[in-house]
Amino acid sequence: MRCPRCRQLMVVDHFTDMQLGGGPLWLRAWRCVSCGEVIEPGIAPQRLAQRSRMTRLIERLTRRSPRISESVPLGV
């Protein structure tokens, strides 16, 4: 698998989640050997959803709008 951030090699690694409070929870995730990016099954869908929201926002903001130097009819 290739890292989505730097396109280098990712390996399976084991991590401990200490936030749950009921003792440590071990989980397996992909870790990039170059940049340290971690992708686990719970993170991947959230990142895809966030990326699609950002893409829509960027498309909306970069639509062609009239420039100040162009004439805009004012209906007069």
Phi and psi restraints in degrees (range 20) as a CNS / XPLOR table:
assign (resid 1 and name C) (resid 2 and name N)
       (resid 2 and name CA) (resid 2 and name C) 1.0 -107.4 20.0 2
assign (resid 2 and name N) (resid 2 and name CA)
       (resid 2 and name C) (resid 3 and name N) 1.0 144.8 20.0 2
assign (resid 2 and name C) (resid 3 and name N)
       (resid 3 and name CA) (resid 3 and name C) 1.0 -68.9 20.0 2
assign (resid 3 and name N) (resid 3 and name CA)
       (resid 3 and name C) (resid 4 and name N) 1.0 132.6 20.0 2
assign (resid 3 and name C) (resid 4 and name N)
       (resid 4 and name CA) (resid 4 and name C) 1.0 -69.6 20.0 2
assign (resid 4 and name N) (resid 4 and name CA)
       (resid 4 and name C) (resid 5 and name N) 1.0 -19.9 20.0 2
assign (resid 4 and name C) (resid 5 and name N)
       (resid 5 and name CA) (resid 5 and name C) 1.0 -85.6 20.0 2
assign (resid 5 and name N) (resid 5 and name CA)
       (resid 5 and name C) (resid 6 and name N) 1.0 -51.6 20.0 2
assign (resid 5 and name C) (resid 6 and name N)
       (resid 6 and name CA) (resid 6 and name C) 1.0 -119.3 20.0 2
assign (resid 6 and name N) (resid 6 and name CA)
       (resid 6 and name C) (resid 7 and name N) 1.0 -1.9 20.0 2
assign (resid 6 and name C) (resid 7 and name N)
       (resid 7 and name CA) (resid 7 and name C) 1.0 66.3 20.0 2
assign (resid 7 and name N) (resid 7 and name CA)
       (resid 7 and name C) (resid 8 and name N) 1.0 21.8 20.0 2
assign (resid 7 and name C) (resid 8 and name N)
       (resid 8 and name CA) (resid 8 and name C) 1.0 -96.8 20.0 2
assign (resid 8 and name N) (resid 8 and name CA)
       (resid 8 and name C) (resid 9 and name N) 1.0 -178.0 20.0 2
assign (resid 8 and name C) (resid 9 and name N)
       (resid 9 and name CA) (resid 9 and name C) 1.0 -69.5 20.0 2
assign (resid 9 and name N) (resid 9 and name CA)
       (resid 9 and name C) (resid 10 and name N) 1.0 136.9 20.0 2
assign (resid 9 and name C) (resid 10 and name N)
       (resid 10 and name CA) (resid 10 and name C) 1.0 -114.7 20.0 2
assign (resid 10 and name N) (resid 10 and name CA)
       (resid 10 and name C) (resid 11 and name N) 1.0 143.6 20.0 2
assign (resid 10 and name C) (resid 11 and name N)
       (resid 11 and name CA) (resid 11 and name C) 1.0 -125.5 20.0 2
assign (resid 11 and name N) (resid 11 and name CA)
       (resid 11 and name C) (resid 12 and name N) 1.0 158.1 20.0 2
assign (resid 11 and name C) (resid 12 and name N)
       (resid 12 and name CA) (resid 12 and name C) 1.0 -78.3 20.0 2
assign (resid 12 and name N) (resid 12 and name CA)
       (resid 12 and name C) (resid 13 and name N) 1.0 133.6 20.0 2
assign (resid 12 and name C) (resid 13 and name N)
       (resid 13 and name CA) (resid 13 and name C) 1.0 -135.5 20.0 2
assign (resid 13 and name N) (resid 13 and name CA)
       (resid 13 and name C) (resid 14 and name N) 1.0 162.1 20.0 2
assign (resid 13 and name C) (resid 14 and name N)
       (resid 14 and name CA) (resid 14 and name C) 1.0 -110.6 20.0 2
assign (resid 14 and name N) (resid 14 and name CA)
       (resid 14 and name C) (resid 15 and name N) 1.0 134.7 20.0 2
assign (resid 14 and name C) (resid 15 and name N)
       (resid 15 and name CA) (resid 15 and name C) 1.0 -127.5 20.0 2
assign (resid 15 and name N) (resid 15 and name CA)
       (resid 15 and name C) (resid 16 and name N) 1.0 158.2 20.0 2
assign (resid 15 and name C) (resid 16 and name N)
       (resid 16 and name CA) (resid 16 and name C) 1.0 -112.4 20.0 2
assign (resid 16 and name N) (resid 16 and name CA)
       (resid 16 and name C) (resid 17 and name N) 1.0 127.2 20.0 2
assign (resid 16 and name C) (resid 17 and name N)
       (resid 17 and name CA) (resid 17 and name C) 1.0 -98.6 20.0 2
assign (resid 17 and name N) (resid 17 and name CA)
       (resid 17 and name C) (resid 18 and name N) 1.0 112.7 20.0 2
assign (resid 17 and name C) (resid 18 and name N)
       (resid 18 and name CA) (resid 18 and name C) 1.0 -98.4 20.0 2
assign (resid 18 and name N) (resid 18 and name CA)
       (resid 18 and name C) (resid 19 and name N) 1.0 0.5 20.0 2
assign (resid 18 and name C) (resid 19 and name N)
       (resid 19 and name CA) (resid 19 and name C) 1.0 -79.5 20.0 2
assign (resid 19 and name N) (resid 19 and name CA)
       (resid 19 and name C) (resid 20 and name N) 1.0 -22.3 20.0 2
assign (resid 19 and name C) (resid 20 and name N)
       (resid 20 and name CA) (resid 20 and name C) 1.0 -70.4 20.0 2
assign (resid 20 and name N) (resid 20 and name CA)
       (resid 20 and name C) (resid 21 and name N) 1.0 -21.4 20.0 2
assign (resid 20 and name C) (resid 21 and name N)
       (resid 21 and name CA) (resid 21 and name C) 1.0 82.6 20.0 2
assign (resid 21 and name N) (resid 21 and name CA)
       (resid 21 and name C) (resid 22 and name N) 1.0 -18.6 20.0 2
assign (resid 21 and name C) (resid 22 and name N)
       (resid 22 and name CA) (resid 22 and name C) 1.0 -92.8 20.0 2
assign (resid 22 and name N) (resid 22 and name CA)
       (resid 22 and name C) (resid 23 and name N) 1.0 28.4 20.0 2
assign (resid 22 and name C) (resid 23 and name N)
       (resid 23 and name CA) (resid 23 and name C) 1.0 99.4 20.0 2
assign (resid 23 and name N) (resid 23 and name CA)
       (resid 23 and name C) (resid 24 and name N) 1.0 167.7 20.0 2
assign (resid 23 and name C) (resid 24 and name N)
       (resid 24 and name CA) (resid 24 and name C) 1.0 -68.1 20.0 2
assign (resid 24 and name N) (resid 24 and name CA)
       (resid 24 and name C) (resid 25 and name N) 1.0 142.8 20.0 2
assign (resid 24 and name C) (resid 25 and name N)
       (resid 25 and name CA) (resid 25 and name C) 1.0 -118.0 20.0 2
assign (resid 25 and name N) (resid 25 and name CA)
       (resid 25 and name C) (resid 26 and name N) 1.0 120.2 20.0 2
assign (resid 25 and name C) (resid 26 and name N)
       (resid 26 and name CA) (resid 26 and name C) 1.0 -86.8 20.0 2
assign (resid 26 and name N) (resid 26 and name CA)
       (resid 26 and name C) (resid 27 and name N) 1.0 139.1 20.0 2
assign (resid 26 and name C) (resid 27 and name N)
       (resid 27 and name CA) (resid 27 and name C) 1.0 -141.5 20.0 2
assign (resid 27 and name N) (resid 27 and name CA)
       (resid 27 and name C) (resid 28 and name N) 1.0 153.0 20.0 2
assign (resid 27 and name C) (resid 28 and name N)
       (resid 28 and name CA) (resid 28 and name C) 1.0 -100.6 20.0 2
assign (resid 28 and name N) (resid 28 and name CA)
       (resid 28 and name C) (resid 29 and name N) 1.0 139.8 20.0 2
assign (resid 28 and name C) (resid 29 and name N)
       (resid 29 and name CA) (resid 29 and name C) 1.0 -150.9 20.0 2
assign (resid 29 and name N) (resid 29 and name CA)
       (resid 29 and name C) (resid 30 and name N) 1.0 164.6 20.0 2
assign (resid 29 and name C) (resid 30 and name N)
       (resid 30 and name CA) (resid 30 and name C) 1.0 -87.9 20.0 2
assign (resid 30 and name N) (resid 30 and name CA)
       (resid 30 and name C) (resid 31 and name N) 1.0 134.8 20.0 2
assign (resid 30 and name C) (resid 31 and name N)
       (resid 31 and name CA) (resid 31 and name C) 1.0 -128.2 20.0 2
assign (resid 31 and name N) (resid 31 and name CA)
       (resid 31 and name C) (resid 32 and name N) 1.0 132.7 20.0 2
assign (resid 31 and name C) (resid 32 and name N)
       (resid 32 and name CA) (resid 32 and name C) 1.0 -77.2 20.0 2
assign (resid 32 and name N) (resid 32 and name CA)
       (resid 32 and name C) (resid 33 and name N) 1.0 131.1 20.0 2
assign (resid 32 and name C) (resid 33 and name N)
       (resid 33 and name CA) (resid 33 and name C) 1.0 -75.0 20.0 2
assign (resid 33 and name N) (resid 33 and name CA)
       (resid 33 and name C) (resid 34 and name N) 1.0 -15.2 20.0 2
assign (resid 33 and name C) (resid 34 and name N)
       (resid 34 and name CA) (resid 34 and name C) 1.0 -96.2 20.0 2
assign (resid 34 and name N) (resid 34 and name CA)
       (resid 34 and name C) (resid 35 and name N) 1.0 -57.2 20.0 2
assign (resid 34 and name C) (resid 35 and name N)
       (resid 35 and name CA) (resid 35 and name C) 1.0 -103.4 20.0 2
assign (resid 35 and name N) (resid 35 and name CA)
       (resid 35 and name C) (resid 36 and name N) 1.0 -10.8 20.0 2
assign (resid 35 and name C) (resid 36 and name N)
       (resid 36 and name CA) (resid 36 and name C) 1.0 85.7 20.0 2
assign (resid 36 and name N) (resid 36 and name CA)
       (resid 36 and name C) (resid 37 and name N) 1.0 4.8 20.0 2
assign (resid 36 and name C) (resid 37 and name N)
       (resid 37 and name CA) (resid 37 and name C) 1.0 -55.0 20.0 2
assign (resid 37 and name N) (resid 37 and name CA)
       (resid 37 and name C) (resid 38 and name N) 1.0 134.8 20.0 2
assign (resid 37 and name C) (resid 38 and name N)
       (resid 38 and name CA) (resid 38 and name C) 1.0 -117.7 20.0 2
assign (resid 38 and name N) (resid 38 and name CA)
       (resid 38 and name C) (resid 39 and name N) 1.0 130.2 20.0 2
assign (resid 38 and name C) (resid 39 and name N)
       (resid 39 and name CA) (resid 39 and name C) 1.0 -127.5 20.0 2
assign (resid 39 and name N) (resid 39 and name CA)
       (resid 39 and name C) (resid 40 and name N) 1.0 118.9 20.0 2
assign (resid 39 and name C) (resid 40 and name N)
       (resid 40 and name CA) (resid 40 and name C) 1.0 -119.7 20.0 2
assign (resid 40 and name N) (resid 40 and name CA)
       (resid 40 and name C) (resid 41 and name N) 1.0 163.0 20.0 2
assign (resid 40 and name C) (resid 41 and name N)
       (resid 41 and name CA) (resid 41 and name C) 1.0 -54.6 20.0 2
assign (resid 41 and name N) (resid 41 and name CA)
       (resid 41 and name C) (resid 42 and name N) 1.0 -30.2 20.0 2
assign (resid 41 and name C) (resid 42 and name N)
       (resid 42 and name CA) (resid 42 and name C) 1.0 -77.0 20.0 2
assign (resid 42 and name N) (resid 42 and name CA)
       (resid 42 and name C) (resid 43 and name N) 1.0 -26.4 20.0 2
assign (resid 42 and name C) (resid 43 and name N)
       (resid 43 and name CA) (resid 43 and name C) 1.0 -81.6 20.0 2
assign (resid 43 and name N) (resid 43 and name CA)
       (resid 43 and name C) (resid 44 and name N) 1.0 -39.9 20.0 2
assign (resid 43 and name C) (resid 44 and name N)
       (resid 44 and name CA) (resid 44 and name C) 1.0 -54.9 20.0 2
assign (resid 44 and name N) (resid 44 and name CA)
       (resid 44 and name C) (resid 45 and name N) 1.0 -51.2 20.0 2
assign (resid 44 and name C) (resid 45 and name N)
       (resid 45 and name CA) (resid 45 and name C) 1.0 -62.7 20.0 2
assign (resid 45 and name N) (resid 45 and name CA)
       (resid 45 and name C) (resid 46 and name N) 1.0 -35.9 20.0 2
assign (resid 45 and name C) (resid 46 and name N)
       (resid 46 and name CA) (resid 46 and name C) 1.0 -66.0 20.0 2
assign (resid 46 and name N) (resid 46 and name CA)
       (resid 46 and name C) (resid 47 and name N) 1.0 -40.1 20.0 2
assign (resid 46 and name C) (resid 47 and name N)
       (resid 47 and name CA) (resid 47 and name C) 1.0 -68.0 20.0 2
assign (resid 47 and name N) (resid 47 and name CA)
       (resid 47 and name C) (resid 48 and name N) 1.0 -37.7 20.0 2
assign (resid 47 and name C) (resid 48 and name N)
       (resid 48 and name CA) (resid 48 and name C) 1.0 -63.8 20.0 2
assign (resid 48 and name N) (resid 48 and name CA)
       (resid 48 and name C) (resid 49 and name N) 1.0 -42.1 20.0 2
assign (resid 48 and name C) (resid 49 and name N)
       (resid 49 and name CA) (resid 49 and name C) 1.0 -64.5 20.0 2
assign (resid 49 and name N) (resid 49 and name CA)
       (resid 49 and name C) (resid 50 and name N) 1.0 -43.1 20.0 2
assign (resid 49 and name C) (resid 50 and name N)
       (resid 50 and name CA) (resid 50 and name C) 1.0 -64.2 20.0 2
assign (resid 50 and name N) (resid 50 and name CA)
       (resid 50 and name C) (resid 51 and name N) 1.0 -41.1 20.0 2
assign (resid 50 and name C) (resid 51 and name N)
       (resid 51 and name CA) (resid 51 and name C) 1.0 -63.6 20.0 2
assign (resid 51 and name N) (resid 51 and name CA)
       (resid 51 and name C) (resid 52 and name N) 1.0 -39.3 20.0 2
assign (resid 51 and name C) (resid 52 and name N)
       (resid 52 and name CA) (resid 52 and name C) 1.0 -69.4 20.0 2
assign (resid 52 and name N) (resid 52 and name CA)
       (resid 52 and name C) (resid 53 and name N) 1.0 -35.7 20.0 2
assign (resid 52 and name C) (resid 53 and name N)
       (resid 53 and name CA) (resid 53 and name C) 1.0 -65.6 20.0 2
assign (resid 53 and name N) (resid 53 and name CA)
       (resid 53 and name C) (resid 54 and name N) 1.0 -41.2 20.0 2
assign (resid 53 and name C) (resid 54 and name N)
       (resid 54 and name CA) (resid 54 and name C) 1.0 -65.4 20.0 2
assign (resid 54 and name N) (resid 54 and name CA)
       (resid 54 and name C) (resid 55 and name N) 1.0 -40.1 20.0 2
assign (resid 54 and name C) (resid 55 and name N)
       (resid 55 and name CA) (resid 55 and name C) 1.0 -61.2 20.0 2
assign (resid 55 and name N) (resid 55 and name CA)
       (resid 55 and name C) (resid 56 and name N) 1.0 -44.7 20.0 2
assign (resid 55 and name C) (resid 56 and name N)
       (resid 56 and name CA) (resid 56 and name C) 1.0 -63.5 20.0 2
assign (resid 56 and name N) (resid 56 and name CA)
       (resid 56 and name C) (resid 57 and name N) 1.0 -40.7 20.0 2
assign (resid 56 and name C) (resid 57 and name N)
       (resid 57 and name CA) (resid 57 and name C) 1.0 -64.2 20.0 2
assign (resid 57 and name N) (resid 57 and name CA)
       (resid 57 and name C) (resid 58 and name N) 1.0 -44.7 20.0 2
assign (resid 57 and name C) (resid 58 and name N)
       (resid 58 and name CA) (resid 58 and name C) 1.0 -62.8 20.0 2
assign (resid 58 and name N) (resid 58 and name CA)
       (resid 58 and name C) (resid 59 and name N) 1.0 -42.7 20.0 2
assign (resid 58 and name C) (resid 59 and name N)
       (resid 59 and name CA) (resid 59 and name C) 1.0 -61.6 20.0 2
assign (resid 59 and name N) (resid 59 and name CA)
       (resid 59 and name C) (resid 60 and name N) 1.0 -40.7 20.0 2
assign (resid 59 and name C) (resid 60 and name N)
       (resid 60 and name CA) (resid 60 and name C) 1.0 -66.2 20.0 2
assign (resid 60 and name N) (resid 60 and name CA)
       (resid 60 and name C) (resid 61 and name N) 1.0 -40.5 20.0 2
assign (resid 60 and name C) (resid 61 and name N)
       (resid 61 and name CA) (resid 61 and name C) 1.0 -75.5 20.0 2
assign (resid 61 and name N) (resid 61 and name CA)
       (resid 61 and name C) (resid 62 and name N) 1.0 -24.5 20.0 2
assign (resid 61 and name C) (resid 62 and name N)
       (resid 62 and name CA) (resid 62 and name C) 1.0 -99.5 20.0 2
assign (resid 62 and name N) (resid 62 and name CA)
       (resid 62 and name C) (resid 63 and name N) 1.0 7.1 20.0 2
assign (resid 62 and name C) (resid 63 and name N)
       (resid 63 and name CA) (resid 63 and name C) 1.0 -61.2 20.0 2
assign (resid 63 and name N) (resid 63 and name CA)
       (resid 63 and name C) (resid 64 and name N) 1.0 148.5 20.0 2
assign (resid 63 and name C) (resid 64 and name N)
       (resid 64 and name CA) (resid 64 and name C) 1.0 -67.1 20.0 2
assign (resid 64 and name N) (resid 64 and name CA)
       (resid 64 and name C) (resid 65 and name N) 1.0 123.5 20.0 2
assign (resid 64 and name C) (resid 65 and name N)
       (resid 65 and name CA) (resid 65 and name C) 1.0 -121.0 20.0 2
assign (resid 65 and name N) (resid 65 and name CA)
       (resid 65 and name C) (resid 66 and name N) 1.0 156.0 20.0 2
assign (resid 65 and name C) (resid 66 and name N)
       (resid 66 and name CA) (resid 66 and name C) 1.0 -59.3 20.0 2
assign (resid 66 and name N) (resid 66 and name CA)
       (resid 66 and name C) (resid 67 and name N) 1.0 136.6 20.0 2
assign (resid 66 and name C) (resid 67 and name N)
       (resid 67 and name CA) (resid 67 and name C) 1.0 -85.2 20.0 2
assign (resid 67 and name N) (resid 67 and name CA)
       (resid 67 and name C) (resid 68 and name N) 1.0 159.7 20.0 2
assign (resid 67 and name C) (resid 68 and name N)
       (resid 68 and name CA) (resid 68 and name C) 1.0 -61.8 20.0 2
assign (resid 68 and name N) (resid 68 and name CA)
       (resid 68 and name C) (resid 69 and name N) 1.0 -35.9 20.0 2
assign (resid 68 and name C) (resid 69 and name N)
       (resid 69 and name CA) (resid 69 and name C) 1.0 -75.6 20.0 2
assign (resid 69 and name N) (resid 69 and name CA)
       (resid 69 and name C) (resid 70 and name N) 1.0 -16.6 20.0 2
assign (resid 69 and name C) (resid 70 and name N)
       (resid 70 and name CA) (resid 70 and name C) 1.0 -83.2 20.0 2
assign (resid 70 and name N) (resid 70 and name CA)
       (resid 70 and name C) (resid 71 and name N) 1.0 149.3 20.0 2
assign (resid 70 and name C) (resid 71 and name N)
       (resid 71 and name CA) (resid 71 and name C) 1.0 -79.3 20.0 2
assign (resid 71 and name N) (resid 71 and name CA)
       (resid 71 and name C) (resid 72 and name N) 1.0 136.2 20.0 2
assign (resid 71 and name C) (resid 72 and name N)
       (resid 72 and name CA) (resid 72 and name C) 1.0 -120.6 20.0 2
assign (resid 72 and name N) (resid 72 and name CA)
       (resid 72 and name C) (resid 73 and name N) 1.0 122.1 20.0 2
assign (resid 72 and name C) (resid 73 and name N)
       (resid 73 and name CA) (resid 73 and name C) 1.0 -66.1 20.0 2
assign (resid 73 and name N) (resid 73 and name CA)
       (resid 73 and name C) (resid 74 and name N) 1.0 133.0 20.0 2
assign (resid 73 and name C) (resid 74 and name N)
       (resid 74 and name CA) (resid 74 and name C) 1.0 -103.0 20.0 2
assign (resid 74 and name N) (resid 74 and name CA)
       (resid 74 and name C) (resid 75 and name N) 1.0 3.2 20.0 2
assign (resid 74 and name C) (resid 75 and name N)
       (resid 75 and name CA) (resid 75 and name C) 1.0 75.4 20.0 2
assign (resid 75 and name N) (resid 75 and name CA)
       (resid 75 and name C) (resid 76 and name N) 1.0 25.1 20.0 2
